[in-house]
């Protein structure tokens, strides 16, 4: 049965929220690094580079 105090029941083998946040930050850092490398390579090759937009600005 569910708990009455409003807390969710989390399985024992589920990652802790801090671990999930750490994984998310690492993934975002990897995405940012990959984008920076692509831009640098494109600039070095003399190609025009589009200015990236933040997702918050596209909606």
Backbone torsions as a table, in degrees:
resi	resn	phi	psi	omega
1	UNK	NA	157.6	177.6
2	UNK	-75.4	164.5	179.0
3	UNK	-86.7	150.6	-177.7
4	UNK	-90.5	-14.4	-176.1
5	UNK	-87.1	7.1	175.8
6	UNK	89.7	-4.7	178.9
7	UNK	-86.5	140.2	178.3
8	UNK	-79.6	148.1	175.4
9	UNK	-86.3	122.8	-177.0
10	UNK	-112.3	131.3	178.1
11	UNK	-59.9	149.8	-176.7
12	UNK	-63.1	-29.8	-177.6
13	UNK	-91.5	5.8	178.6
14	UNK	-76.0	142.5	179.0
15	UNK	-66.9	147.0	178.6
16	UNK	-69.1	152.4	-179.9
17	UNK	-55.3	-35.9	179.4
18	UNK	-65.8	-35.5	177.6
19	UNK	-67.7	-39.0	177.8
20	UNK	-63.7	-41.9	178.6
21	UNK	-64.1	-41.0	179.7
22	UNK	-62.9	-44.2	179.0
23	UNK	-62.8	-42.7	180.0
24	UNK	-63.1	-42.6	178.7
25	UNK	-64.0	-41.0	179.3
26	UNK	-64.7	-40.9	178.1
27	UNK	-63.6	-43.4	179.6
28	UNK	-64.5	-39.0	177.8
29	UNK	-63.7	-40.0	178.7
30	UNK	-65.2	-40.4	178.1
31	UNK	-64.4	-43.8	-179.9
32	UNK	-63.4	-43.3	179.9
33	UNK	-63.7	-43.5	179.8
34	UNK	-62.5	-41.0	178.9
35	UNK	-65.1	-40.6	179.3
36	UNK	-64.5	-41.0	177.9
37	UNK	-64.1	-41.9	178.0
38	UNK	-62.0	-44.0	179.3
39	UNK	-63.0	-44.3	-178.9
40	UNK	-63.3	-42.1	178.9
41	UNK	-65.3	-40.4	179.4
42	UNK	-65.3	-42.2	178.7
43	UNK	-64.1	-41.1	179.8
44	UNK	-63.9	-35.4	-179.9
45	UNK	-79.8	-5.3	177.8
46	UNK	84.1	13.6	178.7
47	UNK	-87.0	151.9	175.4
48	UNK	-69.1	139.7	-177.6
49	UNK	-117.0	127.0	177.2
50	UNK	-73.5	142.7	177.8
51	UNK	-79.1	124.4	-178.6
52	UNK	-67.6	149.5	176.6
53	UNK	-112.7	147.2	174.6
54	UNK	-76.3	147.3	-179.2
55	UNK	-60.0	-32.9	-179.1
56	UNK	-64.5	-26.3	-176.9
57	UNK	-87.8	-8.8	-176.8
58	UNK	-92.9	-15.9	-177.2
59	UNK	-87.4	NA	NA
